[in-house]
C-alpha cells in the first residue's frame, strides 16, 4: 500500500519540533506581537532573554580555553599560531577602516541629520551619563594592560576573552615545550572538557526560542515602533550601508577563498536568527566555532581569530559610529570639514577597539569623538538615545558575519582551510553535526570527511602531544 502523505499541520508540527530555525522564527514573531499588543507583559518577560545570555556567556571562557589550547598543541607549531594572530589583526584593521570610510561616505551623500535644526542646549546630557554608568573607554595602554591577566581564576570569573586567550596561549606553549612524555594526560583531559562544554551548550540551546521571545517582546514593548518614524532616515542609511559592506565582504570572501557568503548565511541561519533575536553575538559564539571547524577551518585559527574579533573587529559598530557622528553634527548644524572627518576615522579606529564589554560603549566612543573634534556639543550625543537599541540588529549581524569571514580569510591565508570540505559543507553536501556526545558522528558518516578536520568526539582518539626535543637530555 502507498504510504500516506503527512498533512500540512503534521509537517508544520514536525518542523517546529525538529528545526531550531523554525522555533526561533516563531518565537520572534510571537515576541513582536506580544510586545506590540501588551507592552507591559513584553517588558516583564525580559529575564527570559537575559538569563539565556548569562548561561551562554558562562560557557564561552572555558570553551575558548579548550579550543585554543587543543589547537596549539595539535598544530605543534607556536610560530604558526603567532602568524595567525598577526594576520588576523591586519585583517581586522583593514575591515574596520573600510567600514568607517563607507559609513562616512554614505553619511555625506544622504545627510540623515540635515534639516533637524536641533538646539543642543535643550538636550538632556545627563541621560547619556545614565546610559554609560559614568564610565569611560580605556586608553590604549589601559586596554593592553587589561588584556593581561593578573589572576588565572579572575580571567575566567570576569569572562575576559582577551585574558583567557593569553592564558590559553601560555598553556599551549607550555604543553608544546614539555611534550607528551612529561604531561601525557593533559591534552586528553582538555579535549574531554571541551566535549563537556559543547554538551552543556547543546542543553542551553534548547532554551533559545524562549530567549528570543523574551528579548523581542521587551524591545518592542519598551521602545515601541515610534522611533522608526522619527529616525527613519538614519535607520535606513545605517542598514543600507551595512548591506553594502556585507556585499563587499562577500566579494572579498569569494575572491580570497572561493566561498560564498550567502551560502554561509544559509548554513548558519539558526545562529544568525538567534543572534538577531537576542541582540547579542556572544550567544552564538560556541555554535559558530563548531560550524566553522566543521566547515574546514583548523582549530587553532577558529580558536584565535573568532574570539579576538569580538574585541577588535566590530564592523557593524564602526558603521554606526561613523554615520552617527555625522548625524549628530548635521542635526545641530555643524558642517565637518574633510580634515575633521579624517580625525573622526582616526579617533574611531582607536576607540572602537576598546568597546567590547563596556556598558554604553557606543555613546562613550561618540562622546570621545565629539570631544576630539571640539565643534560638536557633548550633549548632542543624546540624540541617538532613542534609536540606539534599534541599531542592535544591524550591529550584531555585521559584526558576526565580519568575524566569520575573517576566520575563513585568515585560515586560507595561513593554509589552515580545507577549501574542498568548506564548499561541500556550505553547499549542503555534508551535514552539520552538533558536537555533543549523544549526536557524535560515526566514522565515515555525513558529519565527517576524510579530507576535513576531525571533530573532537569521545570516539576519536586524542592526538598525542609531540615529545619535547630536549626531554630525553633532561631526563
C-alpha positions in Angstrom: 0.0 0.0 0.0 1.3 3.5 -0.7 2.5 5.5 2.3 0.1 8.1 3.5 1.2 11.7 2.8 1.5 13.7 6.1 -1.0 16.5 6.5 0.2 20.1 6.3 -0.4 20.5 10.1 1.6 17.4 10.7 4.5 18.7 8.6 4.4 22.0 10.4 4.3 20.3 13.8 7.3 18.1 12.8 9.3 21.2 11.5 8.6 23.1 14.8 9.7 20.1 16.8 12.9 19.4 14.9 14.1 22.7 13.5 15.7 25.3 15.8 15.4 27.9 13.0 11.6 27.4 12.8 11.3 27.6 16.6 13.3 30.8 16.8 11.5 32.4 13.9 8.1 31.7 15.5 9.4 33.0 18.9 10.5 36.2 17.1 7.1 36.8 15.6 5.2 36.0 18.8 7.6 38.3 20.7 6.8 41.2 18.3 3.0 40.6 18.7 3.1 40.4 22.5 5.4 43.5 22.8 3.1 45.5 20.5 -0.2 44.5 22.0 0.8 44.1 25.6 3.8 46.3 26.2 3.9 45.7 30.0 3.8 42.0 29.5 6.6 42.3 26.9 8.8 44.1 29.4 8.1 41.6 32.1 9.5 38.7 30.1 12.9 40.3 29.6 14.5 37.9 32.1 14.0 35.1 29.6 16.4 36.7 27.2 18.8 37.9 29.9 19.0 34.5 31.6 19.8 32.8 28.3 22.6 35.2 27.5 24.1 34.7 31.0 24.1 30.9 30.6 25.8 31.1 27.2 28.4 33.6 28.5 29.3 31.3 31.3 30.4 28.7 28.8 32.4 31.0 26.5 35.6 31.3 28.5 36.2 27.6 29.2 35.3 26.8 25.6 37.8 29.3 24.2 40.5 28.0 26.5 39.9 24.4 25.5 39.7 25.1 21.7 42.8 27.3 21.7 45.0 25.0 23.8 44.0 22.0 21.8 44.5 23.9 18.6 48.0 24.9 19.5 49.1 21.5 20.7 47.6 19.7 17.7 49.2 22.1 15.2 52.5 21.6 17.1 53.8 25.0 15.9 53.6 28.1 18.1 55.1 30.3 15.4 52.2 29.4 13.1 49.8 30.4 15.9 51.6 33.8 16.1 51.3 34.3 12.4 47.6 33.6 12.5 47.2 36.3 15.3 49.2 38.9 13.3 47.3 38.2 10.1 44.0 38.4 12.0 44.9 41.8 13.4 45.9 43.1 10.0 42.6 41.9 8.5 40.6 43.4 11.4 42.2 46.9 11.0 41.6 46.9 7.2 38.0 45.7 7.6 37.1 48.2 10.3 38.7 51.1 8.4 36.7 50.2 5.3 33.5 50.1 7.4 34.3 53.6 8.9 35.1 55.1 5.5 32.0 53.6 3.8 29.9 54.9 6.7 31.3 58.4 6.3 30.8 58.4 2.6 27.1 57.4 3.0 26.6 60.0 5.7 27.9 62.7 3.5 25.8 61.6 0.5 22.5 61.1 2.3 22.9 63.6 5.2 20.4 61.9 7.6 20.6 64.7 10.2 20.2 67.6 7.8 17.3 70.0 8.5 16.7 68.9 12.1 18.0 72.2 13.5 18.3 70.8 17.0 19.2 73.2 19.8 21.9 71.2 21.8 21.1 73.2 25.0 17.7 71.6 25.1 19.1 68.1 25.2 19.5 66.2 28.4 23.2 65.3 28.6 22.7 63.5 31.9 20.8 60.8 30.0 24.0 59.8 28.3 25.8 59.5 31.7 23.0 57.3 32.9 23.3 55.1 29.9 27.0 54.7 30.2 27.1 54.5 34.0 29.5 57.3 34.2 32.3 55.1 32.7 34.8 55.8 30.0 36.6 53.9 27.3 40.1 52.6 28.3 43.1 54.3 26.8 45.4 52.2 24.5 47.8 51.4 27.3 45.0 50.6 29.7 43.4 48.3 27.1 46.7 46.4 26.5 47.3 46.1 30.2 43.8 44.9 30.9 44.3 42.2 28.3 47.0 40.7 30.5 45.5 38.6 33.4 46.6 39.3 37.0 44.7 36.2 38.1 44.2 32.9 36.3 40.9 32.5 38.1 39.9 36.1 37.6 40.2 35.9 33.8 37.5 33.2 33.8 35.4 34.8 36.6 35.3 38.2 34.7 34.7 36.4 31.4 37.5 38.5 29.8 38.1 36.8 26.5 41.4 38.5 25.8 42.8 37.5 29.2 41.6 33.9 28.6 43.3 33.9 25.2 46.6 35.0 26.7 46.3 32.2 29.3 45.4 29.7 26.6 48.5 30.7 24.6 50.7 30.3 27.6 49.3 26.9 28.5 49.5 25.7 24.8 53.1 26.9 24.6 54.0 25.1 27.9 52.4 21.8 26.6 54.4 22.0 23.4 57.6 22.7 25.4 57.1 19.8 27.9 55.9 17.3 25.3 53.8 14.1 25.6 56.5 12.4 27.8 56.0 14.9 30.6 52.3 15.6 30.5 50.6 12.7 28.7 47.2 13.1 30.3 46.7 16.9 29.9 45.6 17.1 26.3 43.0 14.3 26.5 41.6 15.9 29.7 41.3 19.3 27.8 39.6 17.6 24.9 37.2 15.9 27.2 36.5 19.2 29.0 35.7 20.6 25.6 33.2 17.9 24.9 31.5 18.6 28.3 31.2 22.3 27.4 29.7 21.6 24.0 27.2 19.2 25.6 26.2 22.0 28.1 25.8 24.4 25.2 23.6 21.9 23.5 21.4 21.8 26.5 21.2 25.6 26.8 20.4 26.0 23.1 17.1 24.2 23.7 16.1 27.4 25.5 16.9 29.7 22.5 13.2 30.2 21.4 12.3 31.4 24.9 15.2 33.7 24.9 14.3 35.2 21.6 10.7 35.6 22.6 11.7 37.4 25.9 14.2 39.7 24.2 12.0 40.7 21.3 8.9 41.3 23.4 10.9 43.5 25.7 12.4 45.5 22.8 9.0 46.2 21.2 7.2 46.7 24.5 9.8 49.1 25.9 10.7 51.2 22.8 7.7 50.7 20.6 7.8 51.4 16.9 7.7 55.2 17.1 11.4 55.6 16.6 11.0 54.2 13.1 9.3 57.3 12.0 11.4 59.8 14.0 14.7 58.3 12.9 13.6 56.6 9.7 16.3 58.2 7.5 19.1 57.4 9.9 18.0 53.8 10.4 17.6 53.3 6.6 21.1 54.7 5.9 22.7 52.5 8.6 21.1 49.3 7.5 21.7 50.1 3.8 25.4 50.8 4.4 25.6 47.5 6.5 24.2 45.7 3.5 26.7 47.3 1.1 29.5 46.4 3.5 28.4 42.8 3.7 28.3 42.7 -0.1 31.9 43.9 -0.2 32.8 41.2 2.4 31.1 38.7 0.2 33.2 39.8 -2.8 36.4 39.6 -0.7 35.5 36.2 0.6 34.8 34.9 -2.9 38.0 36.4 -4.3 40.2 35.2 -1.5 38.7 31.8 -0.7 36.3 30.9 -3.4 33.5 30.6 -0.8 30.0 32.2 -1.0 28.9 34.4 1.9 25.3 33.8 1.0 25.8 30.0 1.4 27.4 30.6 4.7 24.5 32.7 5.9 22.2 29.8 4.9 24.5 27.4 6.7 24.3 29.5 9.9 20.8 30.7 9.6 19.8 29.4 13.0 22.7 31.2 14.7 22.1 34.4 12.8 18.4 34.5 13.7 19.2 33.7 17.4 21.8 36.5 17.5 19.4 38.9 15.9 16.6 37.9 18.3 18.7 38.2 21.5 20.7 41.3 20.1 23.9 39.5 21.2 26.5 37.8 19.0 28.1 36.2 22.1 25.0 33.9 22.4 26.1 32.1 19.2 29.9 32.0 19.6 30.0 28.4 20.7 27.9 27.2 17.9 29.7 29.3 15.4 33.0 27.8 16.5 31.6 24.3 15.9 30.2 25.3 12.5 33.5 27.0 11.3 35.5 23.9 12.4 33.2 21.5 10.6 33.4 23.8 7.6 37.1 23.2 7.2 38.7 25.8 9.3 41.6 24.5 11.6 41.0 24.5 15.3 43.8 27.0 16.1 42.6 29.5 13.5 39.0 29.3 14.8 40.0 29.4 18.5 42.1 32.6 18.0 40.5 34.6 15.2 36.8 34.4 16.2 37.2 35.4 20.0 39.7 38.1 19.2 37.4 39.5 16.6 34.8 40.1 19.3 37.1 42.8 20.6 39.0 44.0 17.5 36.7 43.6 14.6 33.4 45.5 15.3 32.5 46.3 11.7 28.8 47.0 12.4 29.6 49.2 15.4 32.1 51.1 13.2 29.4 51.8 10.5 27.0 53.0 13.2 29.6 55.2 14.9 30.8 56.9 11.7 27.2 57.6 10.5 26.1 58.5 14.0 28.9 61.1 14.3 27.8 62.8 11.1 24.2 62.6 12.1 24.6 64.5 15.3 26.8 67.1 13.6 24.3 67.7 10.9 21.4 67.7 13.4 23.0 70.6 15.4 24.1 72.5 12.2 27.8 71.7 12.3 29.5 71.2 8.9 32.5 68.9 9.4 35.4 69.6 7.0 37.4 66.9 5.3 40.2 67.2 7.9 37.7 66.8 10.7 36.2 63.8 9.1 39.7 62.2 8.8 40.0 62.9 12.5 36.8 61.1 13.1 38.2 58.0 11.3 41.4 58.1 13.2 39.7 58.5 16.6 37.2 55.8 15.9 39.9 53.4 14.7 41.2 53.6 18.3 38.1 53.9 20.4 36.2 51.1 18.6 38.9 48.6 19.7 38.1 49.1 23.4 34.3 48.9 23.2 33.7 45.3 23.9 32.2 44.6 27.3 31.9 48.3 28.2 28.4 49.5 29.1 27.1 52.2 26.7 30.3 51.9 24.7 28.8 53.4 21.6 27.9 56.6 23.4 31.4 56.7 25.1 33.0 56.4 21.7 30.8 59.1 20.2 31.4 61.4 23.2 35.2 60.8 22.8 34.9 61.7 19.1 32.9 64.8 19.7 35.5 65.9 22.3 38.4 65.3 19.9 36.7 67.4 17.2 35.9 70.2 19.6 33.0 71.5 17.5 30.1 69.2 18.4 28.4 69.8 21.8 28.8 66.8 24.1 25.1 66.9 24.8 24.3 66.2 21.2 25.2 62.6 21.6 21.9 62.2 23.5 20.1 62.5 20.1 20.9 58.8 19.5 19.4 57.5 22.7 16.1 56.8 21.1 17.4 54.8 18.2 20.4 53.0 19.6 18.6 49.9 20.6 17.0 49.6 17.1 20.6 49.5 15.6 21.5 46.3 17.6 20.3 44.0 14.8 22.5 45.8 12.2 25.5 45.8 14.5 25.1 42.2 15.6 24.7 40.8 12.1 27.5 42.8 10.6 29.9 42.1 13.5 29.2 38.4 13.5 29.5 37.9 9.7 32.6 40.1 9.6 34.3 37.9 12.2 33.3 34.7 10.5 34.6 36.0 7.1 37.9 36.9 9.0 38.2 33.3 10.2 37.9 31.9 6.6 40.2 34.5 5.1 42.9 34.2 7.7 42.6 30.4 7.6 43.1 30.5 3.9 46.0 33.0 4.2 47.7 30.7 6.7 47.0 27.4 4.8 44.6 26.3 7.6 41.5 26.0 5.5 40.2 22.8 3.8 38.6 24.6 0.9 37.1 21.4 -0.7 35.4 20.5 2.6 34.2 24.1 3.1 32.5 24.1 -0.3 30.8 20.8 0.4 29.6 21.9 3.9 28.3 25.3 2.7 26.7 23.6 -0.3 24.8 21.2 1.9 26.6 18.0 0.8 28.0 17.4 4.3 25.5 17.9 7.1 26.4 19.8 10.3 26.5 17.5 13.3 26.4 19.3 16.7 29.5 18.2 18.7 27.6 16.6 21.5 28.2 13.1 22.9 24.8 11.8 22.1 25.0 13.0 18.5 28.6 12.4 17.7 29.1 11.3 14.0 30.2 7.8 13.4 33.4 7.4 11.2 32.5 7.7 7.6 29.1 9.3 8.2 27.8 12.5 6.6 29.2 14.5 9.5 32.8 13.5 8.8 35.1 13.8 5.9 38.4 12.2 5.4 39.7 15.4 4.0 38.3 17.6 6.7 39.4 18.3 10.3 38.4 15.5 12.7 35.7 16.5 15.2 36.8 16.1 18.8 34.3 13.4 19.9 34.7 10.8 22.6 35.1 8.1 19.9 38.0 10.0 18.4 41.4 9.1 19.9 43.1 12.2 21.2 46.1 13.4 19.3 49.2 13.0 21.5 51.5 15.9 22.3 54.7 15.9 20.4 57.6 14.8 22.5 59.8 17.8 23.6 63.1 17.7 21.7 65.1 18.1 24.9 63.1 15.9 27.2 65.5 12.9 26.8 68.5 15.0 27.5 67.0 16.5 30.7 65.9 13.0 31.9 
